[in-house]
Amino acid sequence: MTRKTAQQLLEEARAGLRRLEPHEAAARDALLVDTRDDGTRRADGVIPGALHLPLSVLEWRADPDSPTHNSHVGGLERELVVVCSDGYSSSLAAARLRELGFTRATDLVGGFRAWKAAGLPVGEAPPPPQGLPGSGDPD
């Protein structure tokens, strides 16, 4: 096996994505998927209507064939825009979602910080849902 650097993985992931700028993402009828941890969401806020799927459980909640699928994700035809804090881990996550069959998965350039800096809506984070992480309703 040939070793790859983190930068190489990021470049490979982004090569298969048409990444969206904040205003472009806001104008689309896509599901925004917030992969940030609970503490960061509480400190910085959330995008209203985004679905919180932590990175640690992303594939399990997104995959329609998973027994722990979050029904708010919908089917493989759904357009998903992954959001992290700064737009790095979201690129890797979007590439993994594409491997699951979400051909319309992509991510947000600059992440949540870019969304907030663009003056787009931000709300307070709701309390984490009871039960499995990533099993709640959209924010």
C-alpha positions as MATLAB code, in Angstrom:
seq = 'MTRKTAQQLLEEARAGLRRLEPHEAAARDALLVDTRDDGTRRADGVIPGALHLPLSVLEWRADPDSPTHNSHVGGLERELVVVCSDGYSSSLAAARLRELGFTRATDLVGGFRAWKAAGLPVGEAPPPPQGLPGSGDPD';
ca = [
       0.000    0.000    0.000;
       1.282    3.443   -0.914;
       1.102    6.073    1.790;
      -0.769    9.314    1.081;
      -0.500   12.551    2.977;
      -3.529   14.284    4.437;
      -3.123   16.968    1.763;
      -3.204   14.322   -0.978;
      -6.383   12.810    0.474;
      -7.960   16.262    0.575;
      -6.989   17.021   -3.021;
      -8.365   13.673   -4.217;
     -11.623   14.247   -2.344;
     -12.052   17.740   -3.757;
     -11.255   16.626   -7.307;
     -14.588   14.783   -7.362;
     -16.669   17.606   -5.843;
     -18.235   20.792   -7.126;
     -17.937   22.676   -3.857;
     -20.452   25.392   -3.023;
     -19.886   28.918   -1.730;
     -22.127   29.894    1.221;
     -24.683   31.971   -0.731;
     -24.857   29.308   -3.420;
     -25.532   26.602   -0.817;
     -28.171   28.766    0.882;
     -30.033   29.185   -2.412;
     -30.231   25.463   -3.175;
     -32.870   22.971   -2.145;
     -30.244   20.743   -0.541;
     -29.922   19.218    2.900;
     -27.123   20.872    4.838;
     -25.358   18.259    6.985;
     -23.519   19.711    9.992;
     -20.723   17.368   11.083;
     -19.332   19.570   13.879;
     -19.235   18.332   17.471;
     -21.817   19.413   20.065;
     -19.430   21.747   21.908;
     -18.508   23.654   18.767;
     -22.151   23.921   17.749;
     -23.094   25.293   21.188;
     -20.250   27.829   21.085;
     -20.628   29.010   17.474;
     -24.276   28.360   16.612;
     -25.964   26.331   13.892;
     -27.410   26.798   10.434;
     -31.213   26.711   10.762;
     -32.593   23.649    8.987;
     -29.261   21.791    8.905;
     -29.184   18.186   10.065;
     -26.548   17.333   12.676;
     -24.716   14.132   11.767;
     -21.430   13.966   13.698;
     -18.461   12.739   11.683;
     -18.118    9.692   13.918;
     -21.516    8.365   12.773;
     -21.977   10.096    9.411;
     -21.987    7.008    7.193;
     -24.268    5.049    9.549;
     -26.891    7.810    9.687;
     -26.707    8.658    5.977;
     -26.698    5.166    4.415;
     -30.310    4.216    3.594;
     -29.385    0.545    4.129;
     -28.063    1.127    7.644;
     -30.283    0.049   10.537;
     -29.455    3.405   12.202;
     -30.222    5.554    9.113;
     -31.631    8.996    9.934;
     -34.788    9.260    7.829;
     -34.301   13.028    7.428;
     -31.403   12.292    5.069;
     -33.704   10.667    2.554;
     -32.518    8.583   -0.362;
     -29.396    8.487   -2.477;
     -30.829   11.017   -4.935;
     -30.856   13.760   -2.277;
     -28.400   16.623   -2.633;
     -26.293   16.823    0.534;
     -23.989   19.727    1.413;
     -21.616   18.803    4.225;
     -20.594   21.557    6.638;
     -17.703   21.453    9.115;
     -16.012   24.382   10.851;
     -13.596   25.457    8.118;
     -14.286   23.325    5.021;
     -11.606   20.639    5.263;
     -13.075   17.578    6.958;
     -16.325   18.265    5.102;
     -14.569   17.638    1.777;
     -13.380   14.241    2.980;
     -16.838   13.463    4.377;
     -18.586   14.462    1.133;
     -16.264   12.160   -0.821;
     -17.189    9.285    1.517;
     -20.893   10.029    1.022;
     -20.358    9.873   -2.739;
     -18.813    6.426   -2.255;
     -22.019    5.411   -0.436;
     -23.965    6.406   -3.559;
     -24.931   10.022   -2.826;
     -23.834   11.287   -6.243;
     -25.011   14.820   -5.405;
     -22.986   15.123   -2.174;
     -20.597   18.044   -1.874;
     -19.391   20.466    0.782;
     -19.363   24.108    1.774;
     -16.274   26.149    0.883;
     -14.941   27.646    4.125;
     -17.382   25.697    6.292;
     -19.572   27.189    9.010;
     -17.199   30.107    9.564;
     -17.617   31.192    5.942;
     -21.409   30.804    6.230;
     -21.450   33.051    9.305;
     -19.014   35.572    7.764;
     -21.306   35.811    4.710;
     -24.074   37.065    7.002;
     -26.279   34.042    6.442;
     -28.717   32.894    9.157;
     -27.273   31.368   12.328;
     -29.232   30.134   15.335;
     -28.562   28.701   18.757;
     -27.769   25.023   18.945;
     -30.612   22.943   20.358;
     -29.836   20.464   23.128;
     -28.408   17.198   21.806;
     -31.178   14.671   21.085;
     -31.765   11.736   23.361;
     -30.705    8.401   21.930;
     -28.145    7.757   19.238;
     -25.946   10.681   18.110;
     -27.091   11.996   14.751;
     -30.600   10.615   15.125;
     -32.335   13.926   15.754;
     -34.370   16.311   13.636;
     -32.931   19.194   11.586;
     -31.986   22.283   13.645;
];
